Amino acid sequence: MAGGKVTSIAFLIMFIVVCSDISSTVNAIQCCHDNSIGSCLTGSANDNDRCNSLCANCPSGKGGACKLLKSGKHVCHCAC
């Protein structure tokens, strides 16, 4: 019985950590910049849609798209 409570508490803590990480990613989006949001592959419709949604609050209203940098890093670029 105690094992179930410990497992439940562990999952609750993991959930809180994941949610806080997602929240910090959303708050960290900068307009007119390349943003690291985790997975943002240029050929992935899901990743491009997520990037566009995250950039939707930028003043330009142009949204954003995944971009491959010369270094090989994939980023979400919010349009100016």
mmCIF file of the N, C-alpha and C atoms, coordinates in Angstrom:
data_MODEL
# 
_entry.id   MODEL 
# 
loop_
_atom_site.group_PDB 
_atom_site.id 
_atom_site.type_symbol 
_atom_site.label_atom_id 
_atom_site.label_alt_id 
_atom_site.label_comp_id 
_atom_site.label_asym_id 
_atom_site.label_entity_id 
_atom_site.label_seq_id 
_atom_site.pdbx_PDB_ins_code 
_atom_site.Cartn_x 
_atom_site.Cartn_y 
_atom_site.Cartn_z 
_atom_site.occupancy 
_atom_site.B_iso_or_equiv 
_atom_site.pdbx_formal_charge 
_atom_site.auth_seq_id 
_atom_site.auth_comp_id 
_atom_site.auth_asym_id 
_atom_site.auth_atom_id 
_atom_site.pdbx_PDB_model_num 
ATOM 1   N N  . MET A 1 1  ? 0.816  -1.193 0.000   1.00 0.00 ? 1  MET A N  1 
ATOM 2   C CA . MET A 1 1  ? 0.000  0.000  0.000   1.00 0.00 ? 1  MET A CA 1 
ATOM 3   C C  . MET A 1 1  ? 0.865  1.263  0.000   1.00 0.00 ? 1  MET A C  1 
ATOM 4   N N  . ALA A 1 2  ? 1.928  1.251  0.779   1.00 0.00 ? 2  ALA A N  1 
ATOM 5   C CA . ALA A 1 2  ? 2.813  2.417  0.822   1.00 0.00 ? 2  ALA A CA 1 
ATOM 6   C C  . ALA A 1 2  ? 3.535  2.597  -0.507  1.00 0.00 ? 2  ALA A C  1 
ATOM 7   N N  . GLY A 1 3  ? 3.818  1.476  -1.209  1.00 0.00 ? 3  GLY A N  1 
ATOM 8   C CA . GLY A 1 3  ? 4.489  1.556  -2.505  1.00 0.00 ? 3  GLY A CA 1 
ATOM 9   C C  . GLY A 1 3  ? 3.655  2.311  -3.523  1.00 0.00 ? 3  GLY A C  1 
ATOM 10  N N  . GLY A 1 4  ? 2.344  2.130  -3.482  1.00 0.00 ? 4  GLY A N  1 
ATOM 11  C CA . GLY A 1 4  ? 1.451  2.837  -4.395  1.00 0.00 ? 4  GLY A CA 1 
ATOM 12  C C  . GLY A 1 4  ? 1.448  4.332  -4.142  1.00 0.00 ? 4  GLY A C  1 
ATOM 13  N N  . LYS A 1 5  ? 1.507  4.718  -2.877  1.00 0.00 ? 5  LYS A N  1 
ATOM 14  C CA . LYS A 1 5  ? 1.538  6.144  -2.532  1.00 0.00 ? 5  LYS A CA 1 
ATOM 15  C C  . LYS A 1 5  ? 2.844  6.778  -2.996  1.00 0.00 ? 5  LYS A C  1 
ATOM 16  N N  . VAL A 1 6  ? 3.944  6.056  -2.807  1.00 0.00 ? 6  VAL A N  1 
ATOM 17  C CA . VAL A 1 6  ? 5.245  6.571  -3.230  1.00 0.00 ? 6  VAL A CA 1 
ATOM 18  C C  . VAL A 1 6  ? 5.272  6.742  -4.744  1.00 0.00 ? 6  VAL A C  1 
ATOM 19  N N  . THR A 1 7  ? 4.740  5.757  -5.464  1.00 0.00 ? 7  THR A N  1 
ATOM 20  C CA . THR A 1 7  ? 4.690  5.836  -6.924  1.00 0.00 ? 7  THR A CA 1 
ATOM 21  C C  . THR A 1 7  ? 3.828  7.013  -7.371  1.00 0.00 ? 7  THR A C  1 
ATOM 22  N N  . SER A 1 8  ? 2.692  7.198  -6.724  1.00 0.00 ? 8  SER A N  1 
ATOM 23  C CA . SER A 1 8  ? 1.804  8.314  -7.070  1.00 0.00 ? 8  SER A CA 1 
ATOM 24  C C  . SER A 1 8  ? 2.485  9.656  -6.842  1.00 0.00 ? 8  SER A C  1 
ATOM 25  N N  . ILE A 1 9  ? 3.178  9.775  -5.733  1.00 0.00 ? 9  ILE A N  1 
ATOM 26  C CA . ILE A 1 9  ? 3.881  11.025 -5.430  1.00 0.00 ? 9  ILE A CA 1 
ATOM 27  C C  . ILE A 1 9  ? 4.996  11.266 -6.442  1.00 0.00 ? 9  ILE A C  1 
ATOM 28  N N  . ALA A 1 10 ? 5.713  10.205 -6.823  1.00 0.00 ? 10 ALA A N  1 
ATOM 29  C CA . ALA A 1 10 ? 6.791  10.336 -7.805  1.00 0.00 ? 10 ALA A CA 1 
ATOM 30  C C  . ALA A 1 10 ? 6.242  10.817 -9.148  1.00 0.00 ? 10 ALA A C  1 
ATOM 31  N N  . PHE A 1 11 ? 5.117  10.245 -9.591  1.00 0.00 ? 11 PHE A N  1 
ATOM 32  C CA . PHE A 1 11 ? 4.516  10.674 -10.855 1.00 0.00 ? 11 PHE A CA 1 
ATOM 33  C C  . PHE A 1 11 ? 4.017  12.115 -10.771 1.00 0.00 ? 11 PHE A C  1 
ATOM 34  N N  . LEU A 1 12 ? 3.476  12.503 -9.637  1.00 0.00 ? 12 LEU A N  1 
ATOM 35  C CA . LEU A 1 12 ? 3.015  13.875 -9.460  1.00 0.00 ? 12 LEU A CA 1 
ATOM 36  C C  . LEU A 1 12 ? 4.181  14.855 -9.561  1.00 0.00 ? 12 LEU A C  1 
ATOM 37  N N  . ILE A 1 13 ? 5.294  14.520 -8.934  1.00 0.00 ? 13 ILE A N  1 
ATOM 38  C CA . ILE A 1 13 ? 6.475  15.381 -8.996  1.00 0.00 ? 13 ILE A CA 1 
ATOM 39  C C  . ILE A 1 13 ? 6.995  15.473 -10.427 1.00 0.00 ? 13 ILE A C  1 
ATOM 40  N N  . MET A 1 14 ? 7.037  14.337 -11.144 1.00 0.00 ? 14 MET A N  1 
ATOM 41  C CA . MET A 1 14 ? 7.486  14.351 -12.539 1.00 0.00 ? 14 MET A CA 1 
ATOM 42  C C  . MET A 1 14 ? 6.572  15.225 -13.387 1.00 0.00 ? 14 MET A C  1 
ATOM 43  N N  . PHE A 1 15 ? 5.266  15.128 -13.170 1.00 0.00 ? 15 PHE A N  1 
ATOM 44  C CA . PHE A 1 15 ? 4.297  15.926 -13.919 1.00 0.00 ? 15 PHE A CA 1 
ATOM 45  C C  . PHE A 1 15 ? 4.533  17.420 -13.688 1.00 0.00 ? 15 PHE A C  1 
ATOM 46  N N  . ILE A 1 16 ? 4.761  17.795 -12.446 1.00 0.00 ? 16 ILE A N  1 
ATOM 47  C CA . ILE A 1 16 ? 4.997  19.203 -12.113 1.00 0.00 ? 16 ILE A CA 1 
ATOM 48  C C  . ILE A 1 16 ? 6.272  19.707 -12.782 1.00 0.00 ? 16 ILE A C  1 
ATOM 49  N N  . VAL A 1 17 ? 7.319  18.893 -12.770 1.00 0.00 ? 17 VAL A N  1 
ATOM 50  C CA . VAL A 1 17 ? 8.586  19.287 -13.390 1.00 0.00 ? 17 VAL A CA 1 
ATOM 51  C C  . VAL A 1 17 ? 8.417  19.467 -14.894 1.00 0.00 ? 17 VAL A C  1 
ATOM 52  N N  . VAL A 1 18 ? 7.726  18.537 -15.550 1.00 0.00 ? 18 VAL A N  1 
ATOM 53  C CA . VAL A 1 18 ? 7.508  18.631 -16.997 1.00 0.00 ? 18 VAL A CA 1 
ATOM 54  C C  . VAL A 1 18 ? 6.685  19.871 -17.329 1.00 0.00 ? 18 VAL A C  1 
ATOM 55  N N  . CYS A 1 19 ? 5.629  20.124 -16.575 1.00 0.00 ? 19 CYS A N  1 
ATOM 56  C CA . CYS A 1 19 ? 4.790  21.299 -16.831 1.00 0.00 ? 19 CYS A CA 1 
ATOM 57  C C  . CYS A 1 19 ? 5.564  22.596 -16.636 1.00 0.00 ? 19 CYS A C  1 
ATOM 58  N N  . SER A 1 20 ? 6.396  22.657 -15.621 1.00 0.00 ? 20 SER A N  1 
ATOM 59  C CA . SER A 1 20 ? 7.163  23.883 -15.399 1.00 0.00 ? 20 SER A CA 1 
ATOM 60  C C  . SER A 1 20 ? 8.187  24.089 -16.504 1.00 0.00 ? 20 SER A C  1 
ATOM 61  N N  . ASP A 1 21 ? 8.735  23.002 -17.053 1.00 0.00 ? 21 ASP A N  1 
ATOM 62  C CA . ASP A 1 21 ? 9.694  23.116 -18.151 1.00 0.00 ? 21 ASP A CA 1 
ATOM 63  C C  . ASP A 1 21 ? 9.003  23.636 -19.405 1.00 0.00 ? 21 ASP A C  1 
ATOM 64  N N  . ILE A 1 22 ? 7.814  23.132 -19.698 1.00 0.00 ? 22 ILE A N  1 
ATOM 65  C CA . ILE A 1 22 ? 7.051  23.599 -20.857 1.00 0.00 ? 22 ILE A CA 1 
ATOM 66  C C  . ILE A 1 22 ? 6.702  25.071 -20.685 1.00 0.00 ? 22 ILE A C  1 
ATOM 67  N N  . SER A 1 23 ? 6.302  25.447 -19.495 1.00 0.00 ? 23 SER A N  1 
ATOM 68  C CA . SER A 1 23 ? 5.952  26.836 -19.220 1.00 0.00 ? 23 SER A CA 1 
ATOM 69  C C  . SER A 1 23 ? 7.139  27.760 -19.436 1.00 0.00 ? 23 SER A C  1 
ATOM 70  N N  . SER A 1 24 ? 8.317  27.355 -19.000 1.00 0.00 ? 24 SER A N  1 
ATOM 71  C CA . SER A 1 24 ? 9.489  28.208 -19.176 1.00 0.00 ? 24 SER A CA 1 
ATOM 72  C C  . SER A 1 24 ? 9.868  28.323 -20.645 1.00 0.00 ? 24 SER A C  1 
ATOM 73  N N  . THR A 1 25 ? 9.622  27.270 -21.429 1.00 0.00 ? 25 THR A N  1 
ATOM 74  C CA . THR A 1 25 ? 9.899  27.327 -22.863 1.00 0.00 ? 25 THR A CA 1 
ATOM 75  C C  . THR A 1 25 ? 8.973  28.328 -23.540 1.00 0.00 ? 25 THR A C  1 
ATOM 76  N N  . VAL A 1 26 ? 7.698  28.295 -23.198 1.00 0.00 ? 26 VAL A N  1 
ATOM 77  C CA . VAL A 1 26 ? 6.729  29.207 -23.796 1.00 0.00 ? 26 VAL A CA 1 
ATOM 78  C C  . VAL A 1 26 ? 7.059  30.645 -23.419 1.00 0.00 ? 26 VAL A C  1 
ATOM 79  N N  . ASN A 1 27 ? 7.428  30.889 -22.165 1.00 0.00 ? 27 ASN A N  1 
ATOM 80  C CA . ASN A 1 27 ? 7.734  32.239 -21.718 1.00 0.00 ? 27 ASN A CA 1 
ATOM 81  C C  . ASN A 1 27 ? 9.028  32.769 -22.316 1.00 0.00 ? 27 ASN A C  1 
ATOM 82  N N  . ALA A 1 28 ? 9.896  31.888 -22.760 1.00 0.00 ? 28 ALA A N  1 
ATOM 83  C CA . ALA A 1 28 ? 11.209 32.298 -23.237 1.00 0.00 ? 28 ALA A CA 1 
ATOM 84  C C  . ALA A 1 28 ? 11.217 32.678 -24.720 1.00 0.00 ? 28 ALA A C  1 
ATOM 85  N N  . ILE A 1 29 ? 10.094 32.557 -25.419 1.00 0.00 ? 29 ILE A N  1 
ATOM 86  C CA . ILE A 1 29 ? 10.046 32.863 -26.850 1.00 0.00 ? 29 ILE A CA 1 
ATOM 87  C C  . ILE A 1 29 ? 10.308 34.349 -27.064 1.00 0.00 ? 29 ILE A C  1 
ATOM 88  N N  . GLN A 1 30 ? 11.233 34.641 -27.980 1.00 0.00 ? 30 GLN A N  1 
ATOM 89  C CA . GLN A 1 30 ? 11.555 36.023 -28.314 1.00 0.00 ? 30 GLN A CA 1 
ATOM 90  C C  . GLN A 1 30 ? 11.248 36.267 -29.786 1.00 0.00 ? 30 GLN A C  1 
ATOM 91  N N  . CYS A 1 31 ? 10.551 37.330 -30.048 1.00 0.00 ? 31 CYS A N  1 
ATOM 92  C CA . CYS A 1 31 ? 10.228 37.687 -31.425 1.00 0.00 ? 31 CYS A CA 1 
ATOM 93  C C  . CYS A 1 31 ? 11.484 38.147 -32.152 1.00 0.00 ? 31 CYS A C  1 
ATOM 94  N N  . CYS A 1 32 ? 11.537 37.913 -33.458 1.00 0.00 ? 32 CYS A N  1 
ATOM 95  C CA . CYS A 1 32 ? 12.670 38.291 -34.319 1.00 0.00 ? 32 CYS A CA 1 
ATOM 96  C C  . CYS A 1 32 ? 13.963 37.592 -33.926 1.00 0.00 ? 32 CYS A C  1 
ATOM 97  N N  . HIS A 1 33 ? 13.865 36.424 -33.308 1.00 0.00 ? 33 HIS A N  1 
ATOM 98  C CA . HIS A 1 33 ? 15.042 35.675 -32.874 1.00 0.00 ? 33 HIS A CA 1 
ATOM 99  C C  . HIS A 1 33 ? 14.871 34.194 -33.186 1.00 0.00 ? 33 HIS A C  1 
ATOM 100 N N  . ASP A 1 34 ? 16.000 33.482 -33.133 1.00 0.00 ? 34 ASP A N  1 
ATOM 101 C CA . ASP A 1 34 ? 15.987 32.026 -33.218 1.00 0.00 ? 34 ASP A CA 1 
ATOM 102 C C  . ASP A 1 34 ? 15.820 31.493 -31.803 1.00 0.00 ? 34 ASP A C  1 
ATOM 103 N N  . ASN A 1 35 ? 14.806 30.653 -31.591 1.00 0.00 ? 35 ASN A N  1 
ATOM 104 C CA . ASN A 1 35 ? 14.489 30.133 -30.267 1.00 0.00 ? 35 ASN A CA 1 
ATOM 105 C C  . ASN A 1 35 ? 14.684 28.624 -30.220 1.00 0.00 ? 35 ASN A C  1 
ATOM 106 N N  . SER A 1 36 ? 15.316 28.146 -29.175 1.00 0.00 ? 36 SER A N  1 
ATOM 107 C CA . SER A 1 36 ? 15.453 26.706 -28.958 1.00 0.00 ? 36 SER A CA 1 
ATOM 108 C C  . SER A 1 36 ? 14.201 26.227 -28.241 1.00 0.00 ? 36 SER A C  1 
ATOM 109 N N  . ILE A 1 37 ? 13.439 25.360 -28.897 1.00 0.00 ? 37 ILE A N  1 
ATOM 110 C CA . ILE A 1 37 ? 12.199 24.864 -28.290 1.00 0.00 ? 37 ILE A CA 1 
ATOM 111 C C  . ILE A 1 37 ? 12.191 23.347 -28.202 1.00 0.00 ? 37 ILE A C  1 
ATOM 112 N N  . GLY A 1 38 ? 13.343 22.741 -28.317 1.00 0.00 ? 38 GLY A N  1 
ATOM 113 C CA . GLY A 1 38 ? 13.404 21.281 -28.354 1.00 0.00 ? 38 GLY A CA 1 
ATOM 114 C C  . GLY A 1 38 ? 13.393 20.851 -29.808 1.00 0.00 ? 38 GLY A C  1 
ATOM 115 N N  . SER A 1 39 ? 12.538 19.922 -30.144 1.00 0.00 ? 39 SER A N  1 
ATOM 116 C CA . SER A 1 39 ? 12.465 19.434 -31.517 1.00 0.00 ? 39 SER A CA 1 
ATOM 117 C C  . SER A 1 39 ? 11.827 20.489 -32.424 1.00 0.00 ? 39 SER A C  1 
ATOM 118 N N  . CYS A 1 40 ? 12.530 20.853 -33.482 1.00 0.00 ? 40 CYS A N  1 
ATOM 119 C CA . CYS A 1 40 ? 11.986 21.793 -34.467 1.00 0.00 ? 40 CYS A CA 1 
ATOM 120 C C  . CYS A 1 40 ? 12.613 21.470 -35.822 1.00 0.00 ? 40 CYS A C  1 
ATOM 121 N N  . LEU A 1 41 ? 12.214 20.341 -36.380 1.00 0.00 ? 41 LEU A N  1 
ATOM 122 C CA . LEU A 1 41 ? 12.754 19.893 -37.663 1.00 0.00 ? 41 LEU A CA 1 
ATOM 123 C C  . LEU A 1 41 ? 12.043 20.609 -38.801 1.00 0.00 ? 41 LEU A C  1 
ATOM 124 N N  . THR A 1 42 ? 12.800 21.102 -39.762 1.00 0.00 ? 42 THR A N  1 
ATOM 125 C CA . THR A 1 42 ? 12.234 21.897 -40.851 1.00 0.00 ? 42 THR A CA 1 
ATOM 126 C C  . THR A 1 42 ? 11.217 21.131 -41.686 1.00 0.00 ? 42 THR A C  1 
ATOM 127 N N  . GLY A 1 43 ? 11.358 19.830 -41.819 1.00 0.00 ? 43 GLY A N  1 
ATOM 128 C CA . GLY A 1 43 ? 10.437 19.054 -42.638 1.00 0.00 ? 43 GLY A CA 1 
ATOM 129 C C  . GLY A 1 43 ? 9.241  18.506 -41.883 1.00 0.00 ? 43 GLY A C  1 
ATOM 130 N N  . SER A 1 44 ? 9.139  18.805 -40.602 1.00 0.00 ? 44 SER A N  1 
ATOM 131 C CA . SER A 1 44 ? 8.059  18.263 -39.778 1.00 0.00 ? 44 SER A CA 1 
ATOM 132 C C  . SER A 1 44 ? 6.909  19.261 -39.673 1.00 0.00 ? 44 SER A C  1 
ATOM 133 N N  . ALA A 1 45 ? 5.751  18.867 -40.173 1.00 0.00 ? 45 ALA A N  1 
ATOM 134 C CA . ALA A 1 45 ? 4.577  19.745 -40.110 1.00 0.00 ? 45 ALA A CA 1 
ATOM 135 C C  . ALA A 1 45 ? 4.191  20.028 -38.659 1.00 0.00 ? 45 ALA A C  1 
ATOM 136 N N  . ASN A 1 46 ? 4.279  19.019 -37.792 1.00 0.00 ? 46 ASN A N  1 
ATOM 137 C CA . ASN A 1 46 ? 3.922  19.213 -36.382 1.00 0.00 ? 46 ASN A CA 1 
ATOM 138 C C  . ASN A 1 46 ? 4.850  20.217 -35.707 1.00 0.00 ? 46 ASN A C  1 
ATOM 139 N N  . ASP A 1 47 ? 6.157  20.088 -35.956 1.00 0.00 ? 47 ASP A N  1 
ATOM 140 C CA . ASP A 1 47 ? 7.120  21.011 -35.348 1.00 0.00 ? 47 ASP A CA 1 
ATOM 141 C C  . ASP A 1 47 ? 6.928  22.425 -35.872 1.00 0.00 ? 47 ASP A C  1 
ATOM 142 N N  . ASN A 1 48 ? 6.690  22.573 -37.176 1.00 0.00 ? 48 ASN A N  1 
ATOM 143 C CA . ASN A 1 48 ? 6.457  23.903 -37.753 1.00 0.00 ? 48 ASN A CA 1 
ATOM 144 C C  . ASN A 1 48 ? 5.180  24.530 -37.210 1.00 0.00 ? 48 ASN A C  1 
ATOM 145 N N  . ASP A 1 49 ? 4.138  23.716 -37.048 1.00 0.00 ? 49 ASP A N  1 
ATOM 146 C CA . ASP A 1 49 ? 2.883  24.225 -36.485 1.00 0.00 ? 49 ASP A CA 1 
ATOM 147 C C  . ASP A 1 49 ? 3.083  24.698 -35.047 1.00 0.00 ? 49 ASP A C  1 
ATOM 148 N N  . ARG A 1 50 ? 3.856  23.907 -34.276 1.00 0.00 ? 50 ARG A N  1 
ATOM 149 C CA . ARG A 1 50 ? 4.106  24.273 -32.878 1.00 0.00 ? 50 ARG A CA 1 
ATOM 150 C C  . ARG A 1 50 ? 4.915  25.569 -32.810 1.00 0.00 ? 50 ARG A C  1 
ATOM 151 N N  . CYS A 1 51 ? 5.934  25.688 -33.644 1.00 0.00 ? 51 CYS A N  1 
ATOM 152 C CA . CYS A 1 51 ? 6.747  26.907 -33.697 1.00 0.00 ? 51 CYS A CA 1 
ATOM 153 C C  . CYS A 1 51 ? 5.879  28.104 -34.080 1.00 0.00 ? 51 CYS A C  1 
ATOM 154 N N  . ASN A 1 52 ? 5.056  27.946 -35.092 1.00 0.00 ? 52 ASN A N  1 
ATOM 155 C CA . ASN A 1 52 ? 4.175  29.022 -35.544 1.00 0.00 ? 52 ASN A CA 1 
ATOM 156 C C  . ASN A 1 52 ? 3.234  29.459 -34.424 1.00 0.00 ? 52 ASN A C  1 
ATOM 157 N N  . SER A 1 53 ? 2.705  28.495 -33.675 1.00 0.00 ? 53 SER A N  1 
ATOM 158 C CA . SER A 1 53 ? 1.801  28.817 -32.565 1.00 0.00 ? 53 SER A CA 1 
ATOM 159 C C  . SER A 1 53 ? 2.525  29.570 -31.457 1.00 0.00 ? 53 SER A C  1 
ATOM 160 N N  . LEU A 1 54 ? 3.755  29.142 -31.148 1.00 0.00 ? 54 LEU A N  1 
ATOM 161 C CA . LEU A 1 54 ? 4.517  29.809 -30.094 1.00 0.00 ? 54 LEU A CA 1 
ATOM 162 C C  . LEU A 1 54 ? 4.858  31.246 -30.473 1.00 0.00 ? 54 LEU A C  1 
ATOM 163 N N  . CYS A 1 55 ? 5.022  31.503 -31.763 1.00 0.00 ? 55 CYS A N  1 
ATOM 164 C CA . CYS A 1 55 ? 5.384  32.845 -32.236 1.00 0.00 ? 55 CYS A CA 1 
ATOM 165 C C  . CYS A 1 55 ? 4.162  33.700 -32.554 1.00 0.00 ? 55 CYS A C  1 
ATOM 166 N N  . ALA A 1 56 ? 2.981  33.159 -32.412 1.00 0.00 ? 56 ALA A N  1 
ATOM 167 C CA . ALA A 1 56 ? 1.758  33.859 -32.812 1.00 0.00 ? 56 ALA A CA 1 
ATOM 168 C C  . ALA A 1 56 ? 1.532  35.161 -32.046 1.00 0.00 ? 56 ALA A C  1 
ATOM 169 N N  . ASN A 1 57 ? 2.075  35.280 -30.847 1.00 0.00 ? 57 ASN A N  1 
ATOM 170 C CA . ASN A 1 57 ? 1.858  36.487 -30.047 1.00 0.00 ? 57 ASN A CA 1 
ATOM 171 C C  . ASN A 1 57 ? 2.856  37.602 -30.343 1.00 0.00 ? 57 ASN A C  1 
ATOM 172 N N  . CYS A 1 58 ? 3.734  37.385 -31.297 1.00 0.00 ? 58 CYS A N  1 
ATOM 173 C CA . CYS A 1 58 ? 4.689  38.439 -31.664 1.00 0.00 ? 58 CYS A CA 1 
ATOM 174 C C  . CYS A 1 58 ? 3.946  39.596 -32.329 1.00 0.00 ? 58 CYS A C  1 
ATOM 175 N N  . PRO A 1 59 ? 4.416  40.817 -32.129 1.00 0.00 ? 59 PRO A N  1 
ATOM 176 C CA . PRO A 1 59 ? 3.733  41.989 -32.697 1.00 0.00 ? 59 PRO A CA 1 
ATOM 177 C C  . PRO A 1 59 ? 3.548  41.939 -34.209 1.00 0.00 ? 59 PRO A C  1 
ATOM 178 N N  . SER A 1 60 ? 4.463  41.288 -34.914 1.00 0.00 ? 60 SER A N  1 
ATOM 179 C CA . SER A 1 60 ? 4.354  41.252 -36.373 1.00 0.00 ? 60 SER A CA 1 
ATOM 180 C C  . SER A 1 60 ? 3.148  40.442 -36.829 1.00 0.00 ? 60 SER A C  1 
ATOM 181 N N  . GLY A 1 61 ? 2.726  39.477 -36.008 1.00 0.00 ? 61 GLY A N  1 
ATOM 182 C CA . GLY A 1 61 ? 1.605  38.615 -36.373 1.00 0.00 ? 61 GLY A CA 1 
ATOM 183 C C  . GLY A 1 61 ? 1.932  37.624 -37.469 1.00 0.00 ? 61 GLY A C  1 
ATOM 184 N N  . LYS A 1 62 ? 3.215  37.500 -37.821 1.00 0.00 ? 62 LYS A N  1 
ATOM 185 C CA . LYS A 1 62 ? 3.622  36.615 -38.910 1.00 0.00 ? 62 LYS A CA 1 
ATOM 186 C C  . LYS A 1 62 ? 3.894  35.188 -38.458 1.00 0.00 ? 62 LYS A C  1 
ATOM 187 N N  . GLY A 1 63 ? 3.935  34.946 -37.157 1.00 0.00 ? 63 GLY A N  1 
ATOM 188 C CA . GLY A 1 63 ? 4.207  33.595 -36.666 1.00 0.00 ? 63 GLY A CA 1 
ATOM 189 C C  . GLY A 1 63 ? 5.667  33.228 -36.818 1.00 0.00 ? 63 GLY A C  1 
ATOM 190 N N  . GLY A 1 64 ? 5.918  31.948 -37.018 1.00 0.00 ? 64 GLY A N  1 
ATOM 191 C CA . GLY A 1 64 ? 7.295  31.496 -37.143 1.00 0.00 ? 64 GLY A CA 1 
ATOM 192 C C  . GLY A 1 64 ? 7.376  30.151 -37.822 1.00 0.00 ? 64 GLY A C  1 
ATOM 193 N N  . ALA A 1 65 ? 8.597  29.693 -38.041 1.00 0.00 ? 65 ALA A N  1 
ATOM 194 C CA . ALA A 1 65 ? 8.833  28.405 -38.690 1.00 0.00 ? 65 ALA A CA 1 
ATOM 195 C C  . ALA A 1 65 ? 10.167 27.846 -38.217 1.00 0.00 ? 65 ALA A C  1 
ATOM 196 N N  . CYS A 1 66 ? 10.293 26.530 -38.312 1.00 0.00 ? 66 CYS A N  1 
ATOM 197 C CA . CYS A 1 66 ? 11.548 25.875 -37.963 1.00 0.00 ? 66 CYS A CA 1 
ATOM 198 C C  . CYS A 1 66 ? 12.608 26.247 -38.988 1.00 0.00 ? 66 CYS A C  1 
ATOM 199 N N  . LYS A 1 67 ? 13.833 26.358 -38.521 1.00 0.00 ? 67 LYS A N  1 
ATOM 200 C CA . LYS A 1 67 ? 14.935 26.805 -39.368 1.00 0.00 ? 67 LYS A CA 1 
ATOM 201 C C  . LYS A 1 67 ? 16.180 25.992 -39.009 1.00 0.00 ? 67 LYS A C  1 
ATOM 202 N N  . LEU A 1 68 ? 16.940 25.606 -40.014 1.00 0.00 ? 68 LEU A N  1 
ATOM 203 C CA . LEU A 1 68 ? 18.197 24.888 -39.809 1.00 0.00 ? 68 LEU A CA 1 
ATOM 204 C C  . LEU A 1 68 ? 19.345 25.884 -39.920 1.00 0.00 ? 68 LEU A C  1 
ATOM 205 N N  . LEU A 1 69 ? 20.113 26.018 -38.840 1.00 0.00 ? 69 LEU A N  1 
ATOM 206 C CA . LEU A 1 69 ? 21.259 26.927 -38.838 1.00 0.00 ? 69 LEU A CA 1 
ATOM 207 C C  . LEU A 1 69 ? 22.465 26.268 -39.492 1.00 0.00 ? 69 LEU A C  1 
ATOM 208 N N  . LYS A 1 70 ? 23.452 27.061 -39.879 1.00 0.00 ? 70 LYS A N  1 
ATOM 209 C CA . LYS A 1 70 ? 24.676 26.527 -40.488 1.00 0.00 ? 70 LYS A CA 1 
ATOM 210 C C  . LYS A 1 70 ? 25.387 25.555 -39.558 1.00 0.00 ? 70 LYS A C  1 
ATOM 211 N N  . SER A 1 71 ? 25.207 25.737 -38.257 1.00 0.00 ? 71 SER A N  1 
ATOM 212 C CA . SER A 1 71 ? 25.847 24.861 -37.268 1.00 0.00 ? 71 SER A CA 1 
ATOM 213 C C  . SER A 1 71 ? 25.192 23.485 -37.217 1.00 0.00 ? 71 SER A C  1 
ATOM 214 N N  . GLY A 1 72 ? 24.035 23.340 -37.880 1.00 0.00 ? 72 GLY A N  1 
ATOM 215 C CA . GLY A 1 72 ? 23.303 22.080 -37.864 1.00 0.00 ? 72 GLY A CA 1 
ATOM 216 C C  . GLY A 1 72 ? 22.218 22.031 -36.802 1.00 0.00 ? 72 GLY A C  1 
ATOM 217 N N  . LYS A 1 73 ? 22.091 23.094 -36.029 1.00 0.00 ? 73 LYS A N  1 
ATOM 218 C CA . LYS A 1 73 ? 21.086 23.166 -34.972 1.00 0.00 ? 73 LYS A CA 1 
ATOM 219 C C  . LYS A 1 73 ? 19.743 23.588 -35.566 1.00 0.00 ? 73 LYS A C  1 
ATOM 220 N N  . HIS A 1 74 ? 18.676 22.946 -35.118 1.00 0.00 ? 74 HIS A N  1 
ATOM 221 C CA . HIS A 1 74 ? 17.323 23.293 -35.546 1.00 0.00 ? 74 HIS A CA 1 
ATOM 222 C C  . HIS A 1 74 ? 16.715 24.234 -34.513 1.00 0.00 ? 74 HIS A C  1 
ATOM 223 N N  . VAL A 1 75 ? 16.167 25.350 -34.965 1.00 0.00 ? 75 VAL A N  1 
ATOM 224 C CA . VAL A 1 75 ? 15.578 26.345 -34.070 1.00 0.00 ? 75 VAL A CA 1 
ATOM 225 C C  . VAL A 1 75 ? 14.228 26.801 -34.619 1.00 0.00 ? 75 VAL A C  1 
ATOM 226 N N  . CYS A 1 76 ? 13.472 27.451 -33.766 1.00 0.00 ? 76 CYS A N  1 
ATOM 227 C CA . CYS A 1 76 ? 12.201 28.066 -34.149 1.00 0.00 ? 76 CYS A CA 1 
ATOM 228 C C  . CYS A 1 76 ? 12.470 29.553 -34.345 1.00 0.00 ? 76 CYS A C  1 
ATOM 229 N N  . HIS A 1 77 ? 12.293 30.044 -35.568 1.00 0.00 ? 77 HIS A N  1 
ATOM 230 C CA . HIS A 1 77 ? 12.532 31.463 -35.846 1.00 0.00 ? 77 HIS A CA 1 
ATOM 231 C C  . HIS A 1 77 ? 11.201 32.197 -35.899 1.00 0.00 ? 77 HIS A C  1 
ATOM 232 N N  . CYS A 1 78 ? 11.048 33.170 -35.002 1.00 0.00 ? 78 CYS A N  1 
ATOM 233 C CA . CYS A 1 78 ? 9.851  34.007 -34.997 1.00 0.00 ? 78 CYS A CA 1 
ATOM 234 C C  . CYS A 1 78 ? 10.091 35.196 -35.920 1.00 0.00 ? 78 CYS A C  1 
ATOM 235 N N  . ALA A 1 79 ? 9.218  35.354 -36.896 1.00 0.00 ? 79 ALA A N  1 
ATOM 236 C CA . ALA A 1 79 ? 9.379  36.402 -37.912 1.00 0.00 ? 79 ALA A CA 1 
ATOM 237 C C  . ALA A 1 79 ? 9.206  37.792 -37.318 1.00 0.00 ? 79 ALA A C  1 
ATOM 238 N N  . CYS A 1 80 ? 9.867  38.752 -37.940 1.00 0.00 ? 80 CYS A N  1 
ATOM 239 C CA . CYS A 1 80 ? 9.770  40.163 -37.513 1.00 0.00 ? 80 CYS A CA 1 
ATOM 240 C C  . CYS A 1 80 ? 8.618  40.843 -38.225 1.00 0.00 ? 80 CYS A C  1 
# 
